[in-house]
Amino acid sequence: QVQLVESGGGLVQPGGSLRLSCVVSGSIFSLATINWYRQAPGKQREFVARITTAGSTNYLDSVKGRFTISRDNAKKTVYLQMNNLRPEDTAVYYCNLIPPSTWGQGTQVTVSS
């Protein structure tokens, strides 16, 4: 059974940085596309970033140039490096693997002074 565990969230001041990690258990990691989504209070969950098996990446427009997604197949881990964080980045961040669609439990990111 595939499981995803996120970590690395926390409280940071505007302009600060965090690195989120998503560790995947199971043998399909190298065959899977990994996405990061986020959900702010009272809002729908939104796509943030994606990395394919070939290493191609896509980003939400508002995070381009600030966030970087990467993967380490040997460690079965995907990272989301978040720089120059803004209060509007505050949300629970979720890791998602496809196929099949599998979600982690989420990690809270709060950007506040």
C-alpha positions as CSV (number, residue, x, y, z in Angstrom):
1,Q,0.0,0.0,0.0
2,V,1.3,3.4,-1.0
3,Q,1.6,6.0,1.8
4,L,2.8,9.6,1.7
5,V,4.1,11.5,4.7
6,E,4.7,15.3,4.5
7,S,6.9,17.2,6.9
8,G,8.7,20.6,7.1
9,G,5.8,22.9,7.7
10,G,5.9,25.6,10.4
11,L,5.6,29.3,11.2
12,V,7.8,31.7,9.2
13,Q,7.9,35.4,8.8
14,P,7.2,37.0,5.4
15,G,10.2,36.7,3.1
16,G,11.4,33.6,4.9
17,S,11.9,30.1,3.5
18,L,10.8,26.5,4.3
19,R,11.4,23.2,2.6
20,L,8.7,20.6,2.6
21,S,9.4,16.9,2.2
22,C,7.1,14.2,1.0
23,V,8.3,10.6,1.7
24,V,6.6,7.9,-0.3
25,S,6.4,4.3,0.9
26,G,5.9,1.6,-1.7
27,S,7.7,0.6,-4.9
28,I,6.0,2.8,-7.5
29,F,7.7,6.1,-6.6
30,S,9.9,6.2,-9.7
31,L,6.8,5.6,-11.9
32,A,4.7,8.3,-10.4
33,T,4.0,12.0,-10.9
34,I,4.1,13.9,-7.7
35,N,2.0,17.0,-7.0
36,W,1.9,19.5,-4.2
37,Y,-1.5,21.1,-3.4
38,R,-2.5,23.5,-0.7
39,Q,-5.7,24.5,1.0
40,A,-6.2,27.8,2.9
41,P,-9.0,28.2,5.4
42,G,-12.3,28.7,3.6
43,K,-10.8,28.1,0.2
44,Q,-10.7,25.2,-2.2
45,R,-7.7,23.0,-2.5
46,E,-5.4,24.3,-5.3
47,F,-2.6,22.9,-7.3
48,V,0.9,24.3,-6.5
49,A,3.5,22.3,-8.3
50,R,4.1,19.1,-10.2
51,I,7.1,16.9,-11.1
52,T,6.9,14.1,-13.5
53,T,8.9,10.9,-13.7
54,A,11.1,12.6,-16.4
55,G,11.7,15.6,-14.1
56,S,9.4,18.0,-15.9
57,T,7.9,20.6,-13.6
58,N,4.9,22.9,-13.6
59,Y,3.9,25.6,-11.1
60,L,1.0,27.7,-10.0
61,D,1.6,31.2,-11.5
62,S,1.8,32.9,-8.1
63,V,4.6,30.7,-6.9
64,K,6.8,30.7,-10.0
65,G,10.3,32.0,-9.3
66,R,9.8,31.4,-5.5
67,F,9.0,27.7,-5.2
68,T,11.0,24.8,-6.6
69,I,9.9,21.2,-6.7
70,S,12.5,18.4,-6.9
71,R,12.6,14.6,-6.4
72,D,15.2,12.1,-5.1
73,N,14.2,8.7,-6.5
74,A,16.7,6.9,-4.4
75,K,15.2,8.4,-1.2
76,K,11.6,8.2,-2.6
77,T,11.2,11.8,-1.6
78,V,9.9,14.9,-3.2
79,Y,10.8,18.4,-1.9
80,L,9.2,21.7,-2.2
81,Q,11.6,24.5,-1.5
82,M,9.6,27.7,-0.8
83,N,11.4,31.0,-0.7
84,N,10.3,34.6,-0.3
85,L,7.1,33.4,1.4
86,R,4.1,35.6,1.6
87,P,1.1,35.6,4.0
88,E,-1.1,34.4,1.2
89,D,1.0,31.2,1.0
90,T,-0.5,30.2,4.4
91,A,-2.3,26.9,4.0
92,V,-2.1,23.2,4.6
93,Y,0.2,21.7,2.0
94,Y,-0.6,18.2,0.7
95,C,1.5,15.8,-1.3
96,N,-0.3,13.8,-4.0
97,L,0.9,10.9,-6.1
98,I,-0.6,9.7,-9.4
99,P,-1.4,7.0,-10.4
100,P,-3.3,5.9,-8.4
101,S,-4.3,9.2,-6.7
102,T,-3.0,9.0,-3.2
103,W,-2.8,11.8,-0.6
104,G,-0.7,12.6,2.4
105,Q,-2.1,14.0,5.7
106,G,-0.8,17.5,5.0
107,T,1.6,19.9,6.8
108,Q,0.7,23.4,8.0
109,V,2.6,26.4,6.6
110,T,1.9,29.7,8.3
111,V,3.5,32.9,7.1
112,S,3.0,35.7,9.6
113,S,4.9,38.4,11.3
